[in-house]
Amino acid sequence: MATLLEVKNLTTQFHLINQTITAVDNISFNVKKNEILAIVGESGSGKSVTSLSIMNLIEKPGTINPQSEIIFQNEN
């Protein structure tokens, strides 16, 4: 089955004046066609930041590590 979304080594950080906070630390997963993926975790565990990172909607002071890979294959 074809892979629609591949996330490799995703790391998202927020650079503040005196510290850097890592909200997502080196996660990887795949989503195949007709597959459902649920991301679960406690409040503050990085679920929303993961989703925003995949959609490239992280705003400053946040950054996505340049070595992270997000590959989306648009198949109709």
N, CA, C, O and CB atoms as a CASP TS submission, in Angstrom:
PFRMAT TS
TARGET T0000
AUTHOR 0000-0000-0000
METHOD Language model
MODEL 1
PARENT N/A
ATOM      1  N   MET     1       0.833  -1.173   0.000  1.00  0.00           N
ATOM      2  CA  MET     1       0.000   0.000   0.000  1.00  0.00           C
ATOM      3  C   MET     1       0.886   1.248   0.000  1.00  0.00           C
ATOM      4  O   MET     1       1.940   1.259   0.636  1.00  0.00           O
ATOM      5  CB  MET     1      -0.953  -0.008   1.212  1.00  0.00           C
ATOM      6  N   ALA     2       0.466   2.294  -0.707  1.00  0.00           N
ATOM      7  CA  ALA     2       1.264   3.506  -0.873  1.00  0.00           C
ATOM      8  C   ALA     2       1.312   4.329   0.419  1.00  0.00           C
ATOM      9  O   ALA     2       0.318   4.441   1.137  1.00  0.00           O
ATOM     10  CB  ALA     2       0.700   4.356  -2.016  1.00  0.00           C
ATOM     11  N   THR     3       2.458   4.886   0.691  1.00  0.00           N
ATOM     12  CA  THR     3       2.617   5.777   1.837  1.00  0.00           C
ATOM     13  C   THR     3       2.207   7.185   1.425  1.00  0.00           C
ATOM     14  O   THR     3       2.743   7.734   0.462  1.00  0.00           O
ATOM     15  CB  THR     3       4.083   5.757   2.369  1.00  0.00           C
ATOM     16  N   LEU     4       1.250   7.772   2.157  1.00  0.00           N
ATOM     17  CA  LEU     4       0.785   9.128   1.858  1.00  0.00           C
ATOM     18  C   LEU     4       1.578  10.186   2.622  1.00  0.00           C
ATOM     19  O   LEU     4       1.855  11.261   2.090  1.00  0.00           O
ATOM     20  CB  LEU     4      -0.696   9.257   2.189  1.00  0.00           C
ATOM     21  N   LEU     5       1.941   9.882   3.868  1.00  0.00           N
ATOM     22  CA  LEU     5       2.684  10.830   4.695  1.00  0.00           C
ATOM     23  C   LEU     5       3.806  10.100   5.401  1.00  0.00           C
ATOM     24  O   LEU     5       3.597   9.061   6.028  1.00  0.00           O
ATOM     25  CB  LEU     5       1.757  11.529   5.719  1.00  0.00           C
ATOM     26  N   GLU     6       4.991  10.654   5.291  1.00  0.00           N
ATOM     27  CA  GLU     6       6.146  10.092   5.982  1.00  0.00           C
ATOM     28  C   GLU     6       6.819  11.211   6.771  1.00  0.00           C
ATOM     29  O   GLU     6       7.218  12.231   6.209  1.00  0.00           O
ATOM     30  CB  GLU     6       7.148   9.428   4.974  1.00  0.00           C
ATOM     31  N   VAL     7       6.936  11.009   8.058  1.00  0.00           N
ATOM     32  CA  VAL     7       7.588  11.977   8.943  1.00  0.00           C
ATOM     33  C   VAL     7       8.833  11.308   9.498  1.00  0.00           C
ATOM     34  O   VAL     7       8.754  10.244  10.113  1.00  0.00           O
ATOM     35  CB  VAL     7       6.628  12.458  10.101  1.00  0.00           C
ATOM     36  N   LYS     8       9.992  11.938   9.278  1.00  0.00           N
ATOM     37  CA  LYS     8      11.257  11.358   9.729  1.00  0.00           C
ATOM     38  C   LYS     8      11.994  12.347  10.622  1.00  0.00           C
ATOM     39  O   LYS     8      12.253  13.484  10.228  1.00  0.00           O
ATOM     40  CB  LYS     8      12.140  10.957   8.524  1.00  0.00           C
ATOM     41  N   ASN     9      12.326  11.904  11.819  1.00  0.00           N
ATOM     42  CA  ASN     9      13.169  12.666  12.739  1.00  0.00           C
ATOM     43  C   ASN     9      12.658  14.088  12.980  1.00  0.00           C
ATOM     44  O   ASN     9      13.443  15.036  12.986  1.00  0.00           O
ATOM     45  CB  ASN     9      14.580  12.723  12.207  1.00  0.00           C
ATOM     46  N   LEU    10      11.365  14.237  13.176  1.00  0.00           N
ATOM     47  CA  LEU    10      10.787  15.560  13.381  1.00  0.00           C
ATOM     48  C   LEU    10      11.156  16.097  14.762  1.00  0.00           C
ATOM     49  O   LEU    10      10.872  15.477  15.787  1.00  0.00           O
ATOM     50  CB  LEU    10       9.259  15.513  13.215  1.00  0.00           C
ATOM     51  N   THR    11      11.792  17.258  14.759  1.00  0.00           N
ATOM     52  CA  THR    11      12.119  17.966  15.986  1.00  0.00           C
ATOM     53  C   THR    11      11.680  19.415  15.814  1.00  0.00           C
ATOM     54  O   THR    11      12.059  20.075  14.846  1.00  0.00           O
ATOM     55  CB  THR    11      13.649  17.866  16.319  1.00  0.00           C
ATOM     56  N   THR    12      10.883  19.905  16.754  1.00  0.00           N
ATOM     57  CA  THR    12      10.418  21.293  16.730  1.00  0.00           C
ATOM     58  C   THR    12      10.775  21.935  18.062  1.00  0.00           C
ATOM     59  O   THR    12      10.473  21.406  19.132  1.00  0.00           O
ATOM     60  CB  THR    12       8.875  21.379  16.460  1.00  0.00           C
ATOM     61  N   GLN    13      11.427  23.092  17.966  1.00  0.00           N
ATOM     62  CA  GLN    13      11.873  23.786  19.167  1.00  0.00           C
ATOM     63  C   GLN    13      11.367  25.228  19.167  1.00  0.00           C
ATOM     64  O   GLN    13      11.078  25.810  18.122  1.00  0.00           O
ATOM     65  CB  GLN    13      13.408  23.754  19.269  1.00  0.00           C
ATOM     66  N   PHE    14      11.270  25.780  20.374  1.00  0.00           N
ATOM     67  CA  PHE    14      10.919  27.178  20.554  1.00  0.00           C
ATOM     68  C   PHE    14      12.082  27.851  21.270  1.00  0.00           C
ATOM     69  O   PHE    14      12.446  27.475  22.384  1.00  0.00           O
ATOM     70  CB  PHE    14       9.579  27.339  21.355  1.00  0.00           C
ATOM     71  N   HIS    15      12.664  28.861  20.606  1.00  0.00           N
ATOM     72  CA  HIS    15      13.847  29.547  21.116  1.00  0.00           C
ATOM     73  C   HIS    15      13.409  30.822  21.835  1.00  0.00           C
ATOM     74  O   HIS    15      12.977  31.787  21.205  1.00  0.00           O
ATOM     75  CB  HIS    15      14.847  29.872  19.964  1.00  0.00           C
ATOM     76  N   LEU    16      13.528  30.808  23.146  1.00  0.00           N
ATOM     77  CA  LEU    16      13.147  31.945  23.979  1.00  0.00           C
ATOM     78  C   LEU    16      14.405  32.688  24.413  1.00  0.00           C
ATOM     79  O   LEU    16      15.517  32.266  24.093  1.00  0.00           O
ATOM     80  CB  LEU    16      12.323  31.482  25.214  1.00  0.00           C
ATOM     81  N   ILE    17      14.242  33.769  25.126  1.00  0.00           N
ATOM     82  CA  ILE    17      15.385  34.606  25.503  1.00  0.00           C
ATOM     83  C   ILE    17      16.442  33.820  26.273  1.00  0.00           C
ATOM     84  O   ILE    17      17.626  33.892  25.944  1.00  0.00           O
ATOM     85  CB  ILE    17      14.914  35.788  26.341  1.00  0.00           C
ATOM     86  N   ASN    18      16.030  33.075  27.289  1.00  0.00           N
ATOM     87  CA  ASN    18      17.001  32.394  28.155  1.00  0.00           C
ATOM     88  C   ASN    18      17.018  30.887  28.013  1.00  0.00           C
ATOM     89  O   ASN    18      17.770  30.210  28.715  1.00  0.00           O
ATOM     90  CB  ASN    18      16.726  32.732  29.570  1.00  0.00           C
ATOM     91  N   GLN    19      16.193  30.340  27.104  1.00  0.00           N
ATOM     92  CA  GLN    19      16.141  28.883  27.009  1.00  0.00           C
ATOM     93  C   GLN    19      15.566  28.444  25.666  1.00  0.00           C
ATOM     94  O   GLN    19      14.930  29.221  24.955  1.00  0.00           O
ATOM     95  CB  GLN    19      15.307  28.300  28.157  1.00  0.00           C
ATOM     96  N   THR    20      15.803  27.203  25.350  1.00  0.00           N
ATOM     97  CA  THR    20      15.207  26.562  24.186  1.00  0.00           C
ATOM     98  C   THR    20      14.349  25.416  24.693  1.00  0.00           C
ATOM     99  O   THR    20      14.809  24.573  25.462  1.00  0.00           O
ATOM    100  CB  THR    20      16.298  26.059  23.173  1.00  0.00           C
ATOM    101  N   ILE    21      13.095  25.395  24.252  1.00  0.00           N
ATOM    102  CA  ILE    21      12.168  24.345  24.659  1.00  0.00           C
ATOM    103  C   ILE    21      11.937  23.428  23.467  1.00  0.00           C
ATOM    104  O   ILE    21      11.545  23.886  22.394  1.00  0.00           O
ATOM    105  CB  ILE    21      10.819  24.944  25.180  1.00  0.00           C
ATOM    106  N   THR    22      12.178  22.145  23.650  1.00  0.00           N
ATOM    107  CA  THR    22      11.926  21.159  22.605  1.00  0.00           C
ATOM    108  C   THR    22      10.533  20.595  22.819  1.00  0.00           C
ATOM    109  O   THR    22      10.283  19.869  23.782  1.00  0.00           O
ATOM    110  CB  THR    22      13.002  20.025  22.613  1.00  0.00           C
ATOM    111  N   ALA    23       9.626  20.939  21.906  1.00  0.00           N
ATOM    112  CA  ALA    23       8.230  20.500  22.028  1.00  0.00           C
ATOM    113  C   ALA    23       8.015  19.141  21.380  1.00  0.00           C
ATOM    114  O   ALA    23       7.197  18.349  21.848  1.00  0.00           O
ATOM    115  CB  ALA    23       7.291  21.529  21.397  1.00  0.00           C
ATOM    116  N   VAL    24       8.746  18.867  20.304  1.00  0.00           N
ATOM    117  CA  VAL    24       8.682  17.576  19.610  1.00  0.00           C
ATOM    118  C   VAL    24      10.123  17.125  19.427  1.00  0.00           C
ATOM    119  O   VAL    24      10.943  17.873  18.893  1.00  0.00           O
ATOM    120  CB  VAL    24       7.913  17.676  18.214  1.00  0.00           C
ATOM    121  N   ASP    25      10.437  15.923  19.859  1.00  0.00           N
ATOM    122  CA  ASP    25      11.835  15.475  19.869  1.00  0.00           C
ATOM    123  C   ASP    25      12.032  14.193  19.071  1.00  0.00           C
ATOM    124  O   ASP    25      11.838  13.088  19.577  1.00  0.00           O
ATOM    125  CB  ASP    25      12.307  15.262  21.298  1.00  0.00           C
ATOM    126  N   ASN    26      12.424  14.368  17.808  1.00  0.00           N
ATOM    127  CA  ASN    26      12.892  13.251  16.976  1.00  0.00           C
ATOM    128  C   ASN    26      11.851  12.140  16.809  1.00  0.00           C
ATOM    129  O   ASN    26      12.135  10.976  17.095  1.00  0.00           O
ATOM    130  CB  ASN    26      14.151  12.667  17.575  1.00  0.00           C
ATOM    131  N   ILE    27      10.642  12.497  16.346  1.00  0.00           N
ATOM    132  CA  ILE    27       9.632  11.468  16.118  1.00  0.00           C
ATOM    133  C   ILE    27       9.557  11.111  14.639  1.00  0.00           C
ATOM    134  O   ILE    27       9.824  11.944  13.773  1.00  0.00           O
ATOM    135  CB  ILE    27       8.258  11.936  16.623  1.00  0.00           C
ATOM    136  N   SER    28       9.195   9.883  14.367  1.00  0.00           N
ATOM    137  CA  SER    28       9.048   9.385  13.002  1.00  0.00           C
ATOM    138  C   SER    28       7.823   8.490  12.928  1.00  0.00           C
ATOM    139  O   SER    28       7.550   7.714  13.844  1.00  0.00           O
ATOM    140  CB  SER    28      10.317   8.617  12.547  1.00  0.00           C
ATOM    141  N   PHE    29       7.082   8.605  11.823  1.00  0.00           N
ATOM    142  CA  PHE    29       5.951   7.712  11.581  1.00  0.00           C
ATOM    143  C   PHE    29       5.539   7.809  10.120  1.00  0.00           C
ATOM    144  O   PHE    29       5.921   8.746   9.418  1.00  0.00           O
ATOM    145  CB  PHE    29       4.758   8.058  12.511  1.00  0.00           C
ATOM    146  N   ASN    30       4.754   6.829   9.666  1.00  0.00           N
ATOM    147  CA  ASN    30       4.214   6.785   8.308  1.00  0.00           C
ATOM    148  C   ASN    30       2.708   6.623   8.379  1.00  0.00           C
ATOM    149  O   ASN    30       2.178   6.013   9.307  1.00  0.00           O
ATOM    150  CB  ASN    30       4.851   5.632   7.486  1.00  0.00           C
ATOM    151  N   VAL    31       2.027   7.176   7.390  1.00  0.00           N
ATOM    152  CA  VAL    31       0.593   6.956   7.238  1.00  0.00           C
ATOM    153  C   VAL    31       0.375   6.473   5.809  1.00  0.00           C
ATOM    154  O   VAL    31       0.726   7.161   4.850  1.00  0.00           O
ATOM    155  CB  VAL    31      -0.245   8.267   7.549  1.00  0.00           C
ATOM    156  N   LYS    32      -0.206   5.288   5.677  1.00  0.00           N
ATOM    157  CA  LYS    32      -0.458   4.715   4.362  1.00  0.00           C
ATOM    158  C   LYS    32      -1.881   5.003   3.903  1.00  0.00           C
ATOM    159  O   LYS    32      -2.745   5.358   4.705  1.00  0.00           O
ATOM    160  CB  LYS    32      -0.207   3.211   4.381  1.00  0.00           C
ATOM    161  N   LYS    33      -2.107   4.849   2.628  1.00  0.00           N
ATOM    162  CA  LYS    33      -3.430   5.059   2.061  1.00  0.00           C
ATOM    163  C   LYS    33      -4.447   4.171   2.783  1.00  0.00           C
ATOM    164  O   LYS    33      -4.182   2.998   3.043  1.00  0.00           O
ATOM    165  CB  LYS    33      -3.427   4.767   0.540  1.00  0.00           C
ATOM    166  N   ASN    34      -5.612   4.744   3.102  1.00  0.00           N
ATOM    167  CA  ASN    34      -6.709   4.076   3.812  1.00  0.00           C
ATOM    168  C   ASN    34      -6.353   3.680   5.245  1.00  0.00           C
ATOM    169  O   ASN    34      -7.023   2.832   5.835  1.00  0.00           O
ATOM    170  CB  ASN    34      -7.132   2.848   3.048  1.00  0.00           C
ATOM    171  N   GLU    35      -5.319   4.276   5.802  1.00  0.00           N
ATOM    172  CA  GLU    35      -4.914   4.000   7.182  1.00  0.00           C
ATOM    173  C   GLU    35      -5.262   5.204   8.049  1.00  0.00           C
ATOM    174  O   GLU    35      -5.231   6.341   7.578  1.00  0.00           O
ATOM    175  CB  GLU    35      -3.389   3.677   7.268  1.00  0.00           C
ATOM    176  N   ILE    36      -5.589   4.962   9.297  1.00  0.00           N
ATOM    177  CA  ILE    36      -5.889   6.024  10.253  1.00  0.00           C
ATOM    178  C   ILE    36      -4.829   5.984  11.342  1.00  0.00           C
ATOM    179  O   ILE    36      -4.516   4.923  11.883  1.00  0.00           O
ATOM    180  CB  ILE    36      -7.328   5.868  10.856  1.00  0.00           C
ATOM    181  N   LEU    37      -4.282   7.152  11.657  1.00  0.00           N
ATOM    182  CA  LEU    37      -3.281   7.267  12.709  1.00  0.00           C
ATOM    183  C   LEU    37      -3.831   8.164  13.808  1.00  0.00           C
ATOM    184  O   LEU    37      -4.328   9.254  13.525  1.00  0.00           O
ATOM    185  CB  LEU    37      -1.939   7.826  12.153  1.00  0.00           C
ATOM    186  N   ALA    38      -3.751   7.725  15.037  1.00  0.00           N
ATOM    187  CA  ALA    38      -4.151   8.533  16.185  1.00  0.00           C
ATOM    188  C   ALA    38      -2.897   8.900  16.968  1.00  0.00           C
ATOM    189  O   ALA    38      -2.074   8.044  17.291  1.00  0.00           O
ATOM    190  CB  ALA    38      -5.180   7.771  17.090  1.00  0.00           C
ATOM    191  N   ILE    39      -2.770  10.176  17.264  1.00  0.00           N
ATOM    192  CA  ILE    39      -1.673  10.647  18.107  1.00  0.00           C
ATOM    193  C   ILE    39      -2.279  10.991  19.456  1.00  0.00           C
ATOM    194  O   ILE    39      -3.112  11.892  19.558  1.00  0.00           O
ATOM    195  CB  ILE    39      -0.923  11.889  17.470  1.00  0.00           C
ATOM    196  N   VAL    40      -1.864  10.278  20.484  1.00  0.00           N
ATOM    197  CA  VAL    40      -2.430  10.468  21.816  1.00  0.00           C
ATOM    198  C   VAL    40      -1.315  10.810  22.802  1.00  0.00           C
ATOM    199  O   VAL    40      -0.153  10.463  22.596  1.00  0.00           O
ATOM    200  CB  VAL    40      -3.197   9.201  22.277  1.00  0.00           C
ATOM    201  N   GLY    41      -1.697  11.497  23.872  1.00  0.00           N
ATOM    202  CA  GLY    41      -0.732  11.824  24.907  1.00  0.00           C
ATOM    203  C   GLY    41      -1.327  12.815  25.877  1.00  0.00           C
ATOM    204  O   GLY    41      -2.416  13.349  25.662  1.00  0.00           O
ATOM    205  N   GLU    42      -0.606  13.048  26.930  1.00  0.00           N
ATOM    206  CA  GLU    42      -1.047  13.982  27.956  1.00  0.00           C
ATOM    207  C   GLU    42      -1.045  15.407  27.412  1.00  0.00           C
ATOM    208  O   GLU    42      -0.433  15.692  26.383  1.00  0.00           O
ATOM    209  CB  GLU    42      -0.150  13.881  29.199  1.00  0.00           C
ATOM    210  N   SER    43      -1.730  16.284  28.110  1.00  0.00           N
ATOM    211  CA  SER    43      -1.721  17.700  27.783  1.00  0.00           C
ATOM    212  C   SER    43      -0.281  18.208  27.814  1.00  0.00           C
ATOM    213  O   SER    43       0.452  17.961  28.771  1.00  0.00           O
ATOM    214  CB  SER    43      -2.615  18.505  28.765  1.00  0.00           C
ATOM    215  N   GLY    44       0.111  18.912  26.767  1.00  0.00           N
ATOM    216  CA  GLY    44       1.472  19.445  26.703  1.00  0.00           C
ATOM    217  C   GLY    44       2.505  18.487  26.164  1.00  0.00           C
ATOM    218  O   GLY    44       3.701  18.769  26.236  1.00  0.00           O
ATOM    219  N   SER    45       2.073  17.347  25.619  1.00  0.00           N
ATOM    220  CA  SER    45       3.043  16.350  25.155  1.00  0.00           C
ATOM    221  C   SER    45       3.511  16.571  23.716  1.00  0.00           C
ATOM    222  O   SER    45       4.401  15.861  23.247  1.00  0.00           O
ATOM    223  CB  SER    45       2.444  14.976  25.273  1.00  0.00           C
ATOM    224  N   GLY    46       2.921  17.554  22.999  1.00  0.00           N
ATOM    225  CA  GLY    46       3.410  17.873  21.661  1.00  0.00           C
ATOM    226  C   GLY    46       2.512  17.454  20.516  1.00  0.00           C
ATOM    227  O   GLY    46       2.929  17.523  19.360  1.00  0.00           O
ATOM    228  N   LYS    47       1.307  17.029  20.794  1.00  0.00           N
ATOM    229  CA  LYS    47       0.395  16.577  19.726  1.00  0.00           C
ATOM    230  C   LYS    47       0.073  17.703  18.752  1.00  0.00           C
ATOM    231  O   LYS    47       0.184  17.523  17.540  1.00  0.00           O
ATOM    232  CB  LYS    47      -0.907  16.028  20.330  1.00  0.00           C
ATOM    233  N   SER    48      -0.320  18.850  19.265  1.00  0.00           N
ATOM    234  CA  SER    48      -0.681  19.981  18.401  1.00  0.00           C
ATOM    235  C   SER    48       0.535  20.519  17.656  1.00  0.00           C
ATOM    236  O   SER    48       0.440  20.856  16.476  1.00  0.00           O
ATOM    237  CB  SER    48      -1.324  21.102  19.228  1.00  0.00           C
ATOM    238  N   VAL    49       1.667  20.601  18.330  1.00  0.00           N
ATOM    239  CA  VAL    49       2.883  21.098  17.680  1.00  0.00           C
ATOM    240  C   VAL    49       3.314  20.142  16.572  1.00  0.00           C
ATOM    241  O   VAL    49       3.819  20.582  15.540  1.00  0.00           O
ATOM    242  CB  VAL    49       4.024  21.275  18.712  1.00  0.00           C
ATOM    243  N   THR    50       3.121  18.850  16.773  1.00  0.00           N
ATOM    244  CA  THR    50       3.415  17.875  15.720  1.00  0.00           C
ATOM    245  C   THR    50       2.553  18.155  14.496  1.00  0.00           C
ATOM    246  O   THR    50       3.060  18.204  13.375  1.00  0.00           O
ATOM    247  CB  THR    50       3.180  16.433  16.224  1.00  0.00           C
ATOM    248  N   SER    51       1.263  18.336  14.705  1.00  0.00           N
ATOM    249  CA  SER    51       0.347  18.601  13.591  1.00  0.00           C
ATOM    250  C   SER    51       0.675  19.915  12.894  1.00  0.00           C
ATOM    251  O   SER    51       0.685  19.980  11.665  1.00  0.00           O
ATOM    252  CB  SER    51      -1.097  18.626  14.088  1.00  0.00           C
ATOM    253  N   LEU    52       0.941  20.953  13.663  1.00  0.00           N
ATOM    254  CA  LEU    52       1.299  22.246  13.073  1.00  0.00           C
ATOM    255  C   LEU    52       2.617  22.167  12.304  1.00  0.00           C
ATOM    256  O   LEU    52       2.773  22.815  11.269  1.00  0.00           O
ATOM    257  CB  LEU    52       1.395  23.317  14.163  1.00  0.00           C
ATOM    258  N   SER    53       3.553  21.384  12.805  1.00  0.00           N
ATOM    259  CA  SER    53       4.836  21.205  12.108  1.00  0.00           C
ATOM    260  C   SER    53       4.631  20.526  10.761  1.00  0.00           C
ATOM    261  O   SER    53       5.221  20.936   9.761  1.00  0.00           O
ATOM    262  CB  SER    53       5.811  20.380  12.968  1.00  0.00           C
ATOM    263  N   ILE    54       3.800  19.492  10.730  1.00  0.00           N
ATOM    264  CA  ILE    54       3.534  18.768   9.483  1.00  0.00           C
ATOM    265  C   ILE    54       2.927  19.705   8.448  1.00  0.00           C
ATOM    266  O   ILE    54       3.221  19.592   7.258  1.00  0.00           O
ATOM    267  CB  ILE    54       2.594  17.569   9.736  1.00  0.00           C
ATOM    268  N   MET    55       2.075  20.636   8.897  1.00  0.00           N
ATOM    269  CA  MET    55       1.426  21.579   7.983  1.00  0.00           C
ATOM    270  C   MET    55       2.260  22.839   7.748  1.00  0.00           C
ATOM    271  O   MET    55       1.818  23.763   7.066  1.00  0.00           O
ATOM    272  CB  MET    55       0.065  21.966   8.525  1.00  0.00           C
ATOM    273  N   ASN    56       3.467  22.871   8.317  1.00  0.00           N
ATOM    274  CA  ASN    56       4.391  24.003   8.203  1.00  0.00           C
ATOM    275  C   ASN    56       3.759  25.302   8.718  1.00  0.00           C
ATOM    276  O   ASN    56       3.898  26.355   8.095  1.00  0.00           O
ATOM    277  CB  ASN    56       4.833  24.178   6.743  1.00  0.00           C
ATOM    278  N   LEU    57       3.072  25.221   9.843  1.00  0.00           N
ATOM    279  CA  LEU    57       2.396  26.373  10.430  1.00  0.00           C
ATOM    280  C   LEU    57       3.032  26.833  11.745  1.00  0.00           C
ATOM    281  O   LEU    57       2.401  27.559  12.513  1.00  0.00           O
ATOM    282  CB  LEU    57       0.943  26.043  10.660  1.00  0.00           C
ATOM    283  N   ILE    58       4.265  26.421  12.006  1.00  0.00           N
ATOM    284  CA  ILE    58       4.962  26.850  13.212  1.00  0.00           C
ATOM    285  C   ILE    58       5.416  28.298  13.020  1.00  0.00           C
ATOM    286  O   ILE    58       6.081  28.633  12.040  1.00  0.00           O
ATOM    287  CB  ILE    58       6.178  25.915  13.525  1.00  0.00           C
ATOM    288  N   GLU    59       5.046  29.135  13.969  1.00  0.00           N
ATOM    289  CA  GLU    59       5.427  30.543  13.908  1.00  0.00           C
ATOM    290  C   GLU    59       6.589  30.812  14.849  1.00  0.00           C
ATOM    291  O   GLU    59       6.797  30.067  15.807  1.00  0.00           O
ATOM    292  CB  GLU    59       4.234  31.448  14.257  1.00  0.00           C
ATOM    293  N   LYS    60       7.348  31.871  14.586  1.00  0.00           N
ATOM    294  CA  LYS    60       8.455  32.255  15.452  1.00  0.00           C
ATOM    295  C   LYS    60       7.918  32.558  16.833  1.00  0.00           C
ATOM    296  O   LYS    60       6.847  33.152  16.961  1.00  0.00           O
ATOM    297  CB  LYS    60       9.219  33.471  14.883  1.00  0.00           C
ATOM    298  N   PRO    61       8.627  32.170  17.853  1.00  0.00           N
ATOM    299  CA  PRO    61      10.026  31.777  17.910  1.00  0.00           C
ATOM    300  C   PRO    61      10.270  30.288  17.661  1.00  0.00           C
ATOM    301  O   PRO    61      11.342  29.776  17.984  1.00  0.00           O
ATOM    302  CB  PRO    61      10.582  32.147  19.236  1.00  0.00           C
ATOM    303  N   GLY    62       9.294  29.595  17.094  1.00  0.00           N
ATOM    304  CA  GLY    62       9.446  28.172  16.845  1.00  0.00           C
ATOM    305  C   GLY    62      10.199  27.886  15.561  1.00  0.00           C
ATOM    306  O   GLY    62      10.133  28.656  14.603  1.00  0.00           O
ATOM    307  N   THR    63      10.919  26.768  15.550  1.00  0.00           N
ATOM    308  CA  THR    63      11.630  26.310  14.350  1.00  0.00           C
ATOM    309  C   THR    63      11.517  24.794  14.246  1.00  0.00           C
ATOM    310  O   THR    63      11.446  24.082  15.248  1.00  0.00           O
ATOM    311  CB  THR    63      13.126  26.747  14.383  1.00  0.00           C
ATOM    312  N   ILE    64      11.503  24.330  13.011  1.00  0.00           N
ATOM    313  CA  ILE    64      11.569  22.898  12.735  1.00  0.00           C
ATOM    314  C   ILE    64      13.009  22.604  12.343  1.00  0.00           C
ATOM    315  O   ILE    64      13.569  23.276  11.477  1.00  0.00           O
ATOM    316  CB  ILE    64      10.547  22.459  11.599  1.00  0.00           C
ATOM    317  N   ASN    65      13.600  21.617  12.969  1.00  0.00           N
ATOM    318  CA  ASN    65      14.983  21.254  12.665  1.00  0.00           C
ATOM    319  C   ASN    65      15.131  20.978  11.171  1.00  0.00           C
ATOM    320  O   ASN    65      14.337  20.226  10.606  1.00  0.00           O
ATOM    321  CB  ASN    65      15.421  20.018  13.492  1.00  0.00           C
ATOM    322  N   PRO    66      16.132  21.571  10.520  1.00  0.00           N
ATOM    323  CA  PRO    66      16.300  21.372   9.079  1.00  0.00           C
ATOM    324  C   PRO    66      16.578  19.921   8.668  1.00  0.00           C
ATOM    325  O   PRO    66      16.422  19.578   7.496  1.00  0.00           O
ATOM    326  CB  PRO    66      17.418  22.236   8.594  1.00  0.00           C
ATOM    327  N   GLN    67      16.983  19.072   9.604  1.00  0.00           N
ATOM    328  CA  GLN    67      17.208  17.664   9.278  1.00  0.00           C
ATOM    329  C   GLN    67      15.939  16.836   9.373  1.00  0.00           C
ATOM    330  O   GLN    67      15.939  15.649   9.046  1.00  0.00           O
ATOM    331  CB  GLN    67      18.257  17.084  10.192  1.00  0.00           C
ATOM    332  N   SER    68      14.854  17.462   9.821  1.00  0.00           N
ATOM    333  CA  SER    68      13.565  16.770   9.854  1.00  0.00           C
ATOM    334  C   SER    68      13.047  16.646   8.426  1.00  0.00           C
ATOM    335  O   SER    68      13.269  17.529   7.598  1.00  0.00           O
ATOM    336  CB  SER    68      12.536  17.528  10.759  1.00  0.00           C
ATOM    337  N   GLU    69      12.358  15.552   8.144  1.00  0.00           N
ATOM    338  CA  GLU    69      11.782  15.349   6.814  1.00  0.00           C
ATOM    339  C   GLU    69      10.282  15.092   6.941  1.00  0.00           C
ATOM    340  O   GLU    69       9.845  14.260   7.736  1.00  0.00           O
ATOM    341  CB  GLU    69      12.479  14.167   6.081  1.00  0.00           C
ATOM    342  N   ILE    70       9.506  15.822   6.143  1.00  0.00           N
ATOM    343  CA  ILE    70       8.069  15.632   6.068  1.00  0.00           C
ATOM    344  C   ILE    70       7.743  15.462   4.593  1.00  0.00           C
ATOM    345  O   ILE    70       7.857  16.404   3.809  1.00  0.00           O
ATOM    346  CB  ILE    70       7.272  16.836   6.717  1.00  0.00           C
ATOM    347  N   ILE    71       7.336  14.251   4.222  1.00  0.00           N
ATOM    348  CA  ILE    71       7.104  13.925   2.808  1.00  0.00           C
ATOM    349  C   ILE    71       5.628  13.567   2.645  1.00  0.00           C
ATOM    350  O   ILE    71       5.139  12.601   3.230  1.00  0.00           O
ATOM    351  CB  ILE    71       8.034  12.739   2.326  1.00  0.00           C
ATOM    352  N   PHE    72       4.937  14.358   1.846  1.00  0.00           N
ATOM    353  CA  PHE    72       3.512  14.137   1.578  1.00  0.00           C
ATOM    354  C   PHE    72       3.337  13.775   0.114  1.00  0.00           C
ATOM    355  O   PHE    72       3.760  14.523  -0.768  1.00  0.00           O
ATOM    356  CB  PHE    72       2.665  15.397   1.940  1.00  0.00           C
ATOM    357  N   GLN    73       2.719  12.634  -0.150  1.00  0.00           N
ATOM    358  CA  GLN    73       2.426  12.197  -1.510  1.00  0.00           C
ATOM    359  C   GLN    73       0.946  12.372  -1.763  1.00  0.00           C
ATOM    360  O   GLN    73       0.139  11.615  -1.222  1.00  0.00           O
ATOM    361  CB  GLN    73       2.858  10.725  -1.738  1.00  0.00           C
ATOM    362  N   ASN    74       0.569  13.343  -2.566  1.00  0.00           N
ATOM    363  CA  ASN    74      -0.830  13.615  -2.855  1.00  0.00           C
ATOM    364  C   ASN    74      -1.329  12.642  -3.904  1.00  0.00           C
ATOM    365  O   ASN    74      -1.028  12.780  -5.089  1.00  0.00           O
ATOM    366  CB  ASN    74      -1.024  15.067  -3.325  1.00  0.00           C
ATOM    367  N   GLU    75      -2.098  11.652  -3.456  1.00  0.00           N
ATOM    368  CA  GLU    75      -2.676  10.669  -4.381  1.00  0.00           C
ATOM    369  C   GLU    75      -4.181  10.783  -4.335  1.00  0.00           C
ATOM    370  O   GLU    75      -4.777  10.728  -3.259  1.00  0.00           O
ATOM    371  CB  GLU    75      -2.226   9.223  -4.032  1.00  0.00           C
ATOM    372  N   ASN    76      -4.791  10.938  -5.465  1.00  0.00           N
ATOM    373  CA  ASN    76      -6.250  11.076  -5.522  1.00  0.00           C
ATOM    374  C   ASN    76      -6.924   9.733  -5.505  1.00  0.00           C
ATOM    375  O   ASN    76      -8.152   9.658  -5.547  1.00  0.00           O
ATOM    376  CB  ASN    76      -6.672  11.845  -6.760  1.00  0.00           C
TER
END
